Amino acid sequence: MKIEEAILYCLAHQNRGMRTEQIAEMINRHRLHVRKDGQPVTSNQVYAVVCRYPDTFVKAEGRIMLMI
């Protein structure tokens, strides 16, 4: 799945706000998204995706949450 879909899955599954490190760890643990180079997803990647989709994700108090 795409990384933005993996982030959505993590946040919906946990039903709470999460830090980017927690999201990246969950994506890698469950292999929800695999990078083309085979490296694990980083918290910086998660943060970049969150910034790219402001209509979907909210950043507040160091946590990422779903807008919906």
MITIVO-268534 format. One record per residue: residue number from 1; x, y, z of N, C-alpha, C in turn. Coordinates in steps of 0.2 Angstrom, whole numbers, plus 5000, padded with zeros to 4 digits. Example, Ala and Ser with C-alpha at 12.3 -4.5 7.8 and 13.67 -1.06 7.14 Angstrom:
<kemis>
num;n_X;n_Y;n_Z;ca_X;ca_Y;ca_Z;c_X;c_Y;c_Z
1;5066;4972;5039;5062;4978;5039;5066;4984;5039
2;5064;4989;5035;5068;4995;5036;5064;5000;5039
</kemis>
This chain:
<kemis>
num;n_X;n_Y;n_Z;ca_X;ca_Y;ca_Z;c_X;c_Y;c_Z
1;5004;4994;5000;5000;5000;5000;5004;5006;5000
2;5002;5012;4998;5005;5018;4998;5007;5020;5005
3;5012;5024;5006;5014;5026;5013;5008;5030;5016
4;5005;5035;5012;4999;5038;5015;4993;5034;5017
5;4992;5028;5014;4987;5024;5016;4989;5020;5022
6;4996;5018;5023;4998;5015;5028;4998;5019;5035
7;4999;5026;5034;4998;5031;5039;4991;5031;5042
8;4986;5031;5037;4979;5031;5038;4977;5025;5042
9;4980;5019;5040;4978;5013;5043;4981;5013;5050
10;4987;5015;5052;4990;5016;5058;4985;5020;5063
11;4984;5026;5061;4980;5031;5065;4973;5028;5066
12;4970;5025;5061;4963;5023;5062;4963;5016;5067
13;4968;5012;5066;4968;5006;5070;4970;5008;5077
14;4974;5013;5079;4976;5015;5085;4970;5019;5088
15;4966;5023;5084;4961;5027;5086;4963;5032;5091
16;4969;5035;5090;4972;5040;5094;4978;5043;5090
17;4980;5049;5093;4986;5052;5090;4992;5049;5091
18;4997;5049;5086;5003;5045;5087;5009;5050;5085
19;5015;5049;5088;5021;5052;5085;5023;5049;5079
20;5027;5053;5075;5029;5050;5069;5034;5044;5069
21;5037;5044;5075;5042;5038;5076;5037;5032;5077
22;5032;5033;5081;5027;5027;5082;5024;5025;5076
23;5022;5029;5072;5019;5027;5065;5024;5024;5061
24;5030;5026;5060;5035;5023;5056;5037;5016;5059
25;5037;5015;5065;5038;5009;5068;5033;5004;5067
26;5027;5006;5067;5021;5002;5066;5021;5000;5059
27;5022;5004;5054;5022;5003;5047;5027;4998;5046
28;5033;4998;5048;5039;4994;5047;5037;4987;5050
29;5035;4987;5056;5033;4981;5060;5028;4976;5056
30;5023;4979;5053;5018;4976;5050;5019;4976;5042
31;5024;4979;5040;5026;4979;5033;5020;4981;5029
32;5018;4987;5031;5012;4990;5028;5014;4994;5021
33;5020;4996;5021;5023;5000;5016;5030;4998;5015
34;5033;4996;5009;5040;4994;5008;5043;4999;5003
35;5048;5002;5005;5051;5007;5001;5054;5003;4995
36;5055;5006;4989;5058;5003;4983;5065;5001;4984
37;5069;5004;4989;5076;5002;4990;5076;4997;4996
38;5071;4995;4999;5070;4990;5004;5072;4992;5011
39;5073;4999;5012;5075;5002;5018;5069;5003;5022
40;5069;5003;5029;5063;5004;5033;5061;5012;5032
41;5054;5013;5033;5051;5019;5033;5054;5023;5039
42;5055;5029;5038;5058;5034;5043;5053;5038;5046
43;5054;5041;5052;5049;5046;5054;5049;5052;5050
44;5055;5054;5047;5055;5060;5042;5051;5059;5036
45;5050;5053;5034;5046;5051;5028;5039;5052;5030
46;5037;5050;5036;5030;5050;5039;5028;5058;5039
47;5033;5062;5042;5032;5069;5043;5031;5072;5036
48;5035;5070;5031;5034;5073;5025;5027;5072;5022
49;5025;5066;5022;5018;5064;5020;5013;5068;5023
50;5013;5068;5030;5008;5072;5034;5008;5079;5032
51;5013;5082;5030;5014;5089;5028;5011;5090;5021
52;5011;5085;5017;5009;5085;5010;5001;5084;5010
53;4998;5081;5015;4991;5080;5015;4988;5084;5021
54;4987;5090;5021;4985;5094;5027;4977;5093;5028
55;4974;5091;5022;4966;5090;5023;4965;5083;5026
56;4970;5079;5027;4969;5072;5030;4972;5072;5037
57;4978;5075;5038;4981;5074;5044;4982;5080;5048
58;4982;5080;5054;4983;5086;5058;4989;5085;5063
59;4993;5090;5064;4998;5090;5068;4997;5094;5074
60;4997;5091;5080;4995;5095;5086;4999;5092;5092
61;5002;5096;5096;5005;5094;5102;5010;5088;5101
62;5014;5088;5096;5018;5083;5094;5015;5076;5092
63;5009;5076;5090;5006;5070;5088;5002;5071;5081
64;5002;5066;5078;4998;5066;5071;4991;5063;5072
65;4986;5066;5070;4979;5064;5070;4976;5064;5064
66;4970;5060;5063;4966;5061;5057;4962;5067;5057
67;4961;5070;5052;4957;5076;5051;4949;5074;5052
68;4948;5068;5050;4941;5066;5049;4939;5062;5056
</kemis>
